[in-house]
Amino acid sequence: MGDTAFGILVMGTIFVVMGGVGLTYAWPDLKRIGRKHAHRHP
């Protein structure tokens, strides 16, 4: 396993962690937007 593979692994891990944190923070807003959309189009 070379440095390139290790770099890809690290970048992938950071990307997944950042995505998870962003989703956690955005989740209430997404639910609110979804509820508005569902209410507007029953």
C-alpha positions in Angstrom: 0.0 0.0 0.0 1.6 3.2 -1.2 1.2 6.8 -0.2 -1.4 7.4 -2.9 -3.7 4.7 -1.6 -3.3 6.0 2.0 -4.0 9.6 0.8 -7.2 8.4 -0.9 -8.3 6.6 2.2 -7.7 9.6 4.4 -9.5 12.0 2.0 -12.4 9.5 1.8 -12.6 9.3 5.5 -12.6 13.1 6.0 -15.2 13.5 3.2 -17.5 11.0 4.9 -17.1 12.6 8.4 -17.6 16.1 7.0 -20.7 14.9 5.2 -22.1 13.2 8.3 -21.5 16.3 10.4 -23.1 18.6 7.7 -26.1 16.3 7.5 -26.6 16.3 11.3 -26.6 20.1 11.4 -28.8 20.4 8.3 -31.3 17.7 9.3 -33.8 20.0 11.1 -33.8 22.4 8.2 -34.3 19.5 5.7 -37.2 18.2 7.8 -38.8 21.7 8.0 -38.4 22.2 4.2 -39.8 18.7 3.6 -42.8 19.4 5.8 -43.5 22.7 4.0 -43.3 21.0 0.7 -45.6 18.2 1.8 -48.1 20.7 3.3 -48.0 22.8 0.1 -48.7 19.7 -2.0 -50.9 17.3 0.0 
